[in-house]
Amino acid sequence: MSRRPGRPDRRPARSGRRTGARALAPLLGMLLALGLATAPPTAAAPDATGRRVAAWSPSMTTGGPSFTDTTLRMVVHSSVAGSQPRITLSNRYSPEPLRVDAVDVAVQASGGEAKTGTSRRVTFGGSGRLTVDAGAEAVSDAVPMTVGAEQNLLVSLHLPGPTGTSTWHSDAFDTTYVASGDHTADDSPAAFTATTTSWYYLAGLDVVPSTAKGTVVAFGDSITDGYHSSTGTYTRWPDLLAVRLAAGHGPQRLGVVDAGIGGNRVLTDVPNLWQGVSALKRFRHDALGRPGVKDVILFEGINDIGNNAGPDGAPLTAQHLIDGYRTLIDEAHGAHVRIIGATLMPDKGNGYYSPAAEAIRQDVNHWIRTGGAFDDVIDFDRVMRDPADPAALNPDYDSGDHIHPDDAGMRAMADAVDLRSLRT
């Protein structure tokens, strides 16, 4: 499930100039970007009450464009209601320090326009400016405002640059607004004359929740990331799961964050670095490092199968994937987090499909269902397959490429999650 990443409509020129980094910081950032080093989880610290939950937190990768004297205004769609929001800026996959001159958060009115009177300056350790070392992340001070479930915020960063290769999430399926100069405090969208469909450096929003008791992380590849969902509609299956939880369809009150990356694999890094290092390398940070995480839904492996990508260049076997799942299960349980396994959906008609690949998928799904290693199971395969041809997606749910669901399919996936399986 790989495709070309979205690129900015207006892309500033790259620069290789460095800005006073610590001697080893650029090296660490490059090693992280290449998947040759692993940073520890960087969950935001709890507030004085000990209660913080992740409300939004995309997984980040390397390979984004460079920016100079640019304001990026990004949309954050909160999955849960709360107060005192904090944001996380990530320079985890960049080889140079990131200088940020100003950060602002406001309630979205429409498009790139902020609702009048809602703009708040964001500080880090009391300062409106900061430098984030290569390979590092920074969590802001709490912002004095409230956030509603399913509410959109606009987070604006002014980057004096040149930034060099940016840490980003390529396929946001949302609109980011771009302006030259510092327009972080503007309510008006007039200066934001370009748009992209990626997020840059912005890696998290956490809140003191109104009612939520924790967060569930949806961890996966492009199906979880929302490929083929419409831009700005929040119809990815994790978004729709969050709606179910916020609407009180079960006893749980949980935030939902989407840790999907298009093209991502369980066992191996993808040569296209924007598709991320392997799940084995990013799981501790992207899943277990989220504030308030209680549950992880693991739904990944079809890219390993479709690319026949076993460890160390070996042909893939079902046992390879099972061993990878066991490693992730052990990590989750070591962090006292429940992990729910999701069966892999059919893909007949897609280029990934072959009889040999289908045999691996069936063996892996059998183990997920019957192996007893996961705390619970979501049978996406059963829900999404064509009753007349179980190796293929149900045509009612097929976006057209025979592997990614359409909006109806995304809703069917969200509805397939038994809310009683999630920890309160």
C-alpha positions, 0 to 999 in steps of 0.5 A: 500500500505505497504511493507517492507522498503529497507535496506542498504546492509551494516548496521552499528551497532546501538548505544544508546549513546547520545552526549550532547543533550539539556535536552528536545531535545531527548524527543521532537525528540521522540515525533515527531517520534511517532506523539505525537508532531507537529513541525511548518513549517520550510521553508527555508528563502528567499534570498535577492531577496525574490525568492526561490523555492523548486527544490527537497524535499522528506518527511521524517520519523523515523526508519532509521539505525544508522551510524558511521564514514560513508559517505552517497552520495545521488542523488538529481534530481532537478526539476527546473533550478536555482542558489545558491542552498541550502540544508536542513538537517533534524533530525526531526524524530530522538531522538538524535542530529545529528553531521555532519563533512562535506557536499559536493555537486557536479554534478553527472557524473555517478553512485557515480562519481562526475564530475571533478571540480564541487565539492563544500564544503557546509557550515552552518552559515559559518562552514563546521561542524554542529550539528542538534538538535533532532526534528530540521532542518538546511538550508545551506548557498547558494552554488556558482553553477548553477543547471539545470532542470532535472540535478542530483547532488551528496550530500555527508555527513560525519557522525562521529556517532553513529547517533542512529535512523536516519531520512530518506526516505525509498523508494527513488527509487534512489541509495545512495552510502555508504563509510566508513570514510570521502570521501565527497570530492572524485570525484571517487566512489571507496570508495563507496563500498555499496549502498542502496535505501533510503535517509538519513537526506537530506530533501531538495534542493532549488534554486534561480530560472532561470524562475520558479515562484514557486513550486507545491507539489505532496502530497500523498502515495506510488503511488506519492512516485513512488512505482514500478517505476524503480530505478534512472529513475525519472518516478514517475508521479511528475517527469514527471509533472516536465518535462512537466512544464520545457518543456514549455507545459503551461504558468507556470514555477514551480518546482515540489517536491514529498511529497509522502510516501509509506503506508501513510494515511490521518487520522491516523499514520501507525504502521510501523513508516517508513510510516510516521505520518498522512497527518493531522500531516505532511501537514503543514511541508511537503507541506506548508513549502516548499519554494515558494509553490503555489499549492498542489496536494492532492492525498491520502486516499486509505490506509485509505480505504484499512485498514478501518482506521478511527479516534480513531480506528473507522471503516472508513466512507467516511465522515471521509475522507471528514472531513480530506480533509476539514481540509487540504484545510483550512490549505492550504487556510490559507497559501494562497496556492491553493489545487487541489484534485485528485480522488482515483484510482481503486484497484479491484484485490488488497487485499484492495478491497471489495464491502464496501471499493469500496463504500467508494471510490466512495462516496469520489470521488463523493465529490471530483468532486462535493463538490466544496471545492478544488480549482480544481480537477484532475480525476485520477480515470477516466483516470486510470480505466479499461473501461470494469471494472471501479472498476479496473485499466486499464490493460495497466497501471497496474504494476501487483498488481492492485493498483500501475501504471506502467511507462505508467500509471505514464505518463498518470497521469502526462498528466492528470494534466491540467497545466492551473490549476496551479498558475503562 
